[in-house]
Amino acid sequence: MLTIITLILCVTIFVRLFTYRRKGAQYRRAVSWLATVVMASSGAAVIFILDGRLQVQLLAWPLVILLGVFAAATLQCKGNLSAVMKGPEAWHGRRK
């Protein structure tokens, strides 16, 4: 059951970060690289789960909850990873 939840959360994170559009937001190289690493990690987790090489054990439930919180924050901030790290109200990504 936790494996399926992890699969759904990783797909959600990957798709939301992949479909992020800057719309005038400032480009930040470090945040862009971090988003790439997060997408690669969540994509690899999806591939490993579908291939049967990754099974999430019952004792890993705290990590699944953490992944769920990160997925919810990514969705709320519309894929803006900088806003996920700083909070949705702290930085909107547009120059003044």
VOFI-377240 format. One line per field, with one value per residue (C-alpha): x negated, y negated, z; residue in three letters. Coordinates in nm, 2 decimals. Example, Ala and Ser with C-alpha at 12.3 -4.5 7.8 and 13.67 -1.06 7.14 Angstrom:
<sites>
east <- (-1.23 | -1.37)
north <- (0.45 | 0.11)
up <- (0.78 | 0.71)
r <- (ALA | SER)
</sites>
This chain:
<sites>
east <- (0.00 | -0.28 | -0.45 | -0.14 | -0.11 | -0.48 | -0.43 | -0.14 | -0.33 | -0.65 | -0.45 | -0.27 | -0.60 | -0.76 | -0.46 | -0.42 | -0.78 | -0.80 | -0.51 | -0.62 | -0.62 | -0.82 | -0.59 | -0.83 | -0.99 | -1.36 | -1.59 | -1.80 | -2.05 | -2.08 | -1.71 | -1.68 | -1.95 | -1.77 | -1.45 | -1.63 | -1.77 | -1.42 | -1.26 | -1.53 | -1.50 | -1.12 | -1.13 | -1.38 | -1.16 | -0.87 | -1.07 | -1.20 | -0.86 | -0.71 | -1.00 | -0.95 | -1.29 | -1.15 | -0.91 | -0.83 | -0.83 | -0.57 | -0.83 | -0.90 | -0.57 | -0.73 | -0.92 | -0.60 | -0.43 | -0.73 | -0.70 | -0.33 | -0.40 | -0.66 | -0.41 | -0.14 | -0.38 | -0.49 | -0.13 | -0.03 | -0.33 | -0.24 | -0.58 | -0.79 | -1.06 | -1.20 | -0.86 | -0.85 | -1.17 | -1.09 | -0.71 | -0.44 | -0.41 | -0.78 | -0.88 | -0.67 | -0.95 | -0.88 | -1.11 | -0.98)
north <- (0.00 | -0.25 | -0.16 | -0.27 | -0.59 | -0.66 | -0.60 | -0.85 | -1.11 | -1.08 | -1.11 | -1.41 | -1.58 | -1.50 | -1.62 | -1.94 | -2.04 | -1.93 | -2.15 | -2.46 | -2.78 | -3.08 | -3.35 | -3.63 | -3.47 | -3.52 | -3.24 | -3.09 | -2.84 | -2.66 | -2.62 | -2.50 | -2.23 | -2.14 | -2.10 | -1.88 | -1.66 | -1.63 | -1.54 | -1.28 | -1.13 | -1.11 | -0.98 | -0.71 | -0.61 | -0.57 | -0.36 | -0.14 | -0.09 | 0.00 | 0.24 | 0.41 | 0.32 | 0.08 | 0.18 | -0.06 | 0.12 | 0.05 | -0.10 | -0.37 | -0.54 | -0.86 | -0.91 | -0.86 | -1.13 | -1.36 | -1.29 | -1.38 | -1.71 | -1.79 | -1.70 | -1.91 | -2.21 | -2.16 | -2.16 | -2.46 | -2.66 | -2.55 | -2.38 | -2.68 | -2.51 | -2.83 | -2.91 | -2.56 | -2.62 | -2.97 | -2.95 | -3.06 | -3.41 | -3.49 | -3.50 | -3.52 | -3.51 | -3.83 | -4.13 | -4.45)
up <- (0.00 | 0.09 | -0.24 | -0.44 | -0.24 | -0.30 | -0.67 | -0.68 | -0.48 | -0.70 | -1.02 | -0.88 | -0.79 | -1.13 | -1.34 | -1.14 | -1.16 | -1.52 | -1.62 | -1.42 | -1.63 | -1.51 | -1.64 | -1.57 | -1.27 | -1.22 | -1.34 | -1.06 | -1.17 | -0.83 | -0.79 | -1.15 | -1.08 | -0.76 | -0.95 | -1.20 | -0.93 | -0.76 | -1.09 | -1.17 | -0.82 | -0.83 | -1.19 | -1.09 | -0.79 | -1.03 | -1.27 | -0.98 | -0.84 | -1.17 | -1.24 | -0.90 | -0.77 | -0.50 | -0.23 | 0.04 | 0.38 | 0.65 | 0.88 | 0.62 | 0.68 | 0.81 | 0.48 | 0.29 | 0.50 | 0.44 | 0.07 | 0.09 | 0.26 | -0.01 | -0.29 | -0.13 | -0.10 | -0.46 | -0.58 | -0.36 | -0.50 | -0.86 | -0.91 | -0.81 | -0.61 | -0.47 | -0.32 | -0.18 | 0.00 | 0.12 | 0.15 | -0.10 | 0.04 | 0.09 | -0.28 | -0.59 | -0.84 | -1.03 | -1.04 | -0.91)
r <- (MET | LEU | THR | ILE | ILE | THR | LEU | ILE | LEU | CYS | VAL | THR | ILE | PHE | VAL | ARG | LEU | PHE | THR | TYR | ARG | ARG | LYS | GLY | ALA | GLN | TYR | ARG | ARG | ALA | VAL | SER | TRP | LEU | ALA | THR | VAL | VAL | MET | ALA | SER | SER | GLY | ALA | ALA | VAL | ILE | PHE | ILE | LEU | ASP | GLY | ARG | LEU | GLN | VAL | GLN | LEU | LEU | ALA | TRP | PRO | LEU | VAL | ILE | LEU | LEU | GLY | VAL | PHE | ALA | ALA | ALA | THR | LEU | GLN | CYS | LYS | GLY | ASN | LEU | SER | ALA | VAL | MET | LYS | GLY | PRO | GLU | ALA | TRP | HIS | GLY | ARG | ARG | LYS)
</sites>
